[in-house]
Amino acid sequence: MEKKFCTNCGSQVNEGAKFCPNCGNSIGSTNDSETRQKKFCTNCGSQLNEGSKFCSNCGNSIASINTQRTTSGQRQSGSNNGNPFNQIQDYYEQTKEEYGNLTDQELGFVGSVKYALVHWNDFKGVESRKSVYWWLLLGMTVIGLGVYFLVSIIAVLLSNVPALDVIGTFIVCVAYIAIVVMMLIAELSAVVRRMRYLNVQNIAMWMILTFVIPPIWLYTFIYLMLIDDPINNQK
């Protein structure tokens, strides 16, 4: 298998990767304004001299090098390098860009769950892919059970330590509740984005009625999540 190297930092990247695992640089896109800056050869990882047309180490043509830097790469190469909050934000932005335009089949289970979770509080967007909701539902079930068992184990371990019995258990329970609330909000936002695509009117009213009158849940959380075309366009 042919080796590939990041043009921004020179690190080796896996075949088919869209972003460098070291600096977050976008792999496979171009930006002519960046060609004037020093880059690294995609064939051997050696640093290139400014204005070079061929790599001095292996002779690879520089014209084929992808030179666009992502926002992630710019942040990490600046004064905020290593900042965990910036790294999390970079991951969110990369995931949104990577999964935003994929089809249902291309997203799959993992992609749908990741896409839905990074949009966990997005109630203003529009989602045409119904699989995002259903895969998220399955993903939340799996994650919820995993977190529940993990919290149970931690709670049992803490109960054997007198100094951490009450405080430790309280912190673990609060963390568990926060995760559950975030997943519920992610599900609600996925439903709302889907309803926007389906041209559902008075979404807020429907959501309120769903919680007030339980049978309406069958309409908002099942029927609307199964149909393909916007309601006004159906025959």
C-alpha positions as CSV (number, residue, x, y, z in Angstrom):
1,M,0.0,0.0,0.0
2,E,1.4,3.4,-1.0
3,K,2.4,5.7,1.9
4,K,0.9,9.2,2.1
5,F,2.2,12.1,4.1
6,C,0.5,15.3,5.4
7,T,1.5,18.4,3.4
8,N,1.2,20.5,6.5
9,C,3.3,18.7,9.1
10,G,4.9,15.7,7.3
11,S,3.2,13.0,9.4
12,Q,2.2,9.8,7.7
13,V,-1.5,9.4,7.1
14,N,-3.6,6.3,6.5
15,E,-4.9,5.5,3.1
16,G,-8.3,7.1,2.5
17,A,-8.0,9.5,5.5
18,K,-9.5,12.9,5.0
19,F,-7.7,14.7,7.9
20,C,-4.2,14.4,9.3
21,P,-4.3,12.6,12.7
22,N,-1.5,14.9,14.0
23,C,-2.4,18.4,12.9
24,G,-6.0,18.1,11.5
25,N,-4.9,19.3,8.0
26,S,-7.4,18.5,5.3
27,I,-6.2,15.7,2.9
28,G,-7.3,15.8,-0.7
29,S,-8.2,19.5,-1.1
30,T,-6.2,22.3,-2.7
31,N,-5.5,26.0,-2.1
32,D,-3.1,27.7,-4.5
33,S,-2.5,30.5,-1.9
34,E,-0.8,28.0,0.3
35,T,1.8,26.7,-2.3
36,R,4.1,29.6,-1.5
37,Q,4.5,28.3,2.1
38,K,6.9,25.6,3.1
39,K,5.2,22.2,3.0
40,F,6.0,18.5,3.2
41,C,6.2,16.0,0.4
42,T,3.2,13.6,0.3
43,N,5.5,10.8,-1.0
44,C,8.3,10.8,1.6
45,G,7.4,13.4,4.2
46,S,10.5,15.5,3.6
47,Q,10.2,19.3,4.0
48,L,10.0,21.2,0.8
49,N,11.9,24.4,-0.1
50,E,9.9,27.4,-1.0
51,G,9.2,27.6,-4.7
52,S,10.4,24.0,-5.4
53,K,8.6,22.1,-8.2
54,F,10.0,18.7,-7.1
55,C,11.0,17.1,-3.8
56,S,14.8,17.2,-3.3
57,N,14.7,13.9,-1.5
58,C,12.5,11.7,-3.7
59,G,11.8,13.8,-6.8
60,N,8.0,13.8,-6.3
61,S,6.2,16.5,-8.3
62,I,5.0,19.3,-6.0
63,A,2.2,20.2,-8.4
64,S,0.3,17.2,-7.1
65,I,0.5,18.2,-3.5
66,N,-2.6,19.2,-1.6
67,T,-1.9,22.4,0.3
68,Q,-5.0,23.6,2.0
69,R,-5.0,24.0,5.7
70,T,-8.1,23.5,7.8
71,T,-9.1,25.7,10.6
72,S,-8.0,23.0,12.9
73,G,-4.5,23.0,11.5
74,Q,-4.2,26.8,11.8
75,R,-5.3,26.7,15.5
76,Q,-2.9,23.9,16.4
77,S,0.0,25.6,14.7
78,G,-0.7,28.9,16.5
79,S,-0.5,30.0,20.1
80,N,-3.4,27.7,21.2
81,N,-1.5,24.5,20.2
82,G,-2.5,21.7,22.6
83,N,-5.6,23.5,24.0
84,P,-8.1,20.7,24.7
85,F,-11.1,23.0,24.1
86,N,-9.8,24.0,20.7
87,Q,-9.1,20.4,19.9
88,I,-12.7,19.4,20.8
89,Q,-14.0,22.3,18.7
90,D,-11.8,21.2,15.8
91,Y,-13.1,17.7,16.0
92,Y,-16.7,19.0,16.0
93,E,-16.1,21.1,12.9
94,Q,-14.3,18.3,11.1
95,T,-17.1,15.8,11.8
96,K,-19.7,18.3,10.6
97,E,-17.8,18.8,7.4
98,E,-17.0,15.1,6.9
99,Y,-20.5,13.8,7.4
100,G,-22.7,16.7,6.4
101,N,-23.2,15.8,2.7
102,L,-23.0,12.0,2.9
103,T,-26.0,9.8,2.0
104,D,-27.7,7.4,4.3
105,Q,-25.7,4.5,3.0
106,E,-22.4,6.4,3.3
107,L,-23.1,7.5,6.8
108,G,-23.9,4.1,8.3
109,F,-24.3,3.6,12.1
110,V,-21.1,5.2,13.4
111,G,-21.3,8.2,11.1
112,S,-24.9,8.8,11.8
113,V,-24.4,8.7,15.6
114,K,-21.3,10.9,15.4
115,Y,-23.1,13.4,13.1
116,A,-26.1,13.5,15.4
117,L,-24.1,14.0,18.6
118,V,-22.0,16.9,17.2
119,H,-25.4,18.5,16.3
120,W,-26.9,17.6,19.7
121,N,-28.3,21.1,20.3
122,D,-29.0,22.1,16.7
123,F,-32.7,22.8,16.5
124,K,-32.5,25.1,13.5
125,G,-31.1,22.9,10.8
126,V,-32.8,20.7,8.3
127,E,-32.2,16.9,8.0
128,S,-33.3,15.0,4.9
129,R,-31.7,11.6,6.1
130,K,-34.1,9.7,8.3
131,S,-31.4,7.2,9.1
132,V,-29.7,9.8,11.3
133,Y,-32.5,9.6,13.7
134,W,-32.9,5.8,13.8
135,W,-29.2,5.1,14.1
136,L,-29.0,7.7,16.8
137,L,-31.8,6.0,18.7
138,L,-29.9,2.7,18.5
139,G,-26.6,4.4,19.4
140,M,-28.1,6.1,22.4
141,T,-29.5,2.8,23.6
142,V,-26.1,1.2,23.4
143,I,-24.3,4.1,24.9
144,G,-26.9,4.5,27.6
145,L,-26.6,0.8,28.7
146,G,-22.8,1.0,28.6
147,V,-22.7,4.2,30.7
148,Y,-25.2,2.7,33.1
149,F,-23.1,-0.4,33.8
150,L,-20.0,1.7,34.0
151,V,-21.6,4.0,36.6
152,S,-22.9,1.1,38.5
153,I,-19.4,-0.4,38.7
154,I,-17.8,2.9,39.8
155,A,-20.6,3.4,42.4
156,V,-19.9,0.0,43.9
157,L,-16.1,0.7,44.0
158,L,-16.6,4.1,45.6
159,S,-19.0,2.6,48.2
160,N,-16.0,0.7,49.6
161,V,-14.0,3.9,50.2
162,P,-15.4,5.7,53.2
163,A,-13.9,9.1,52.1
164,L,-15.5,8.9,48.7
165,D,-18.7,7.1,49.4
166,V,-21.2,10.0,49.4
167,I,-19.3,12.7,47.4
168,G,-18.0,10.3,44.8
169,T,-21.3,8.6,44.2
170,F,-23.0,12.0,43.9
171,I,-20.5,13.2,41.3
172,V,-20.9,10.0,39.3
173,C,-24.7,10.3,39.4
174,V,-24.6,13.9,38.3
175,A,-22.3,13.0,35.4
176,Y,-24.6,10.2,34.4
177,I,-27.7,12.4,34.4
178,A,-25.8,15.1,32.3
179,I,-24.9,12.4,29.7
180,V,-28.5,11.2,29.6
181,V,-29.9,14.7,29.3
182,M,-27.5,15.5,26.4
183,M,-28.5,12.3,24.6
184,L,-32.2,13.2,25.0
185,I,-31.6,16.7,23.7
186,A,-29.7,15.1,20.7
187,E,-32.7,13.0,19.9
188,L,-35.2,15.9,20.2
189,S,-33.0,18.1,18.0
190,A,-32.8,15.2,15.4
191,V,-36.6,15.0,15.4
192,V,-37.0,18.8,15.0
193,R,-34.5,18.9,12.1
194,R,-36.3,16.1,10.4
195,M,-39.7,17.8,10.9
196,R,-38.3,20.9,9.3
197,Y,-37.3,19.0,6.2
198,L,-40.8,17.4,6.1
199,N,-42.4,20.9,6.2
200,V,-44.3,20.2,9.4
201,Q,-46.0,23.4,10.6
202,N,-46.1,24.5,14.3
203,I,-43.2,22.2,15.4
204,A,-43.1,23.7,18.9
205,M,-46.8,22.9,19.4
206,W,-46.4,19.3,18.1
207,M,-43.5,18.8,20.5
208,I,-45.5,20.1,23.5
209,L,-48.5,18.0,22.6
210,T,-46.2,15.0,22.3
211,F,-45.3,15.2,26.0
212,V,-48.8,16.2,27.1
213,I,-50.7,13.6,25.1
214,P,-48.6,10.4,24.9
215,P,-50.4,8.9,21.8
216,I,-49.1,11.8,19.7
217,W,-45.6,10.4,20.3
218,L,-46.5,7.8,17.7
219,Y,-46.9,10.5,15.1
220,T,-43.9,12.7,15.9
221,F,-41.3,10.1,16.9
222,I,-42.3,7.2,14.6
223,Y,-44.5,8.2,11.6
224,L,-42.7,11.4,10.7
225,M,-39.3,9.6,11.1
226,L,-40.3,6.9,8.6
227,I,-41.7,8.9,5.7
228,D,-39.3,10.0,2.9
229,D,-40.8,13.1,1.2
230,P,-41.9,16.4,2.6
231,I,-45.6,16.3,3.5
232,N,-46.7,19.1,1.0
233,N,-45.1,17.1,-1.9
234,Q,-46.7,13.8,-1.2
235,K,-49.4,12.6,-3.4
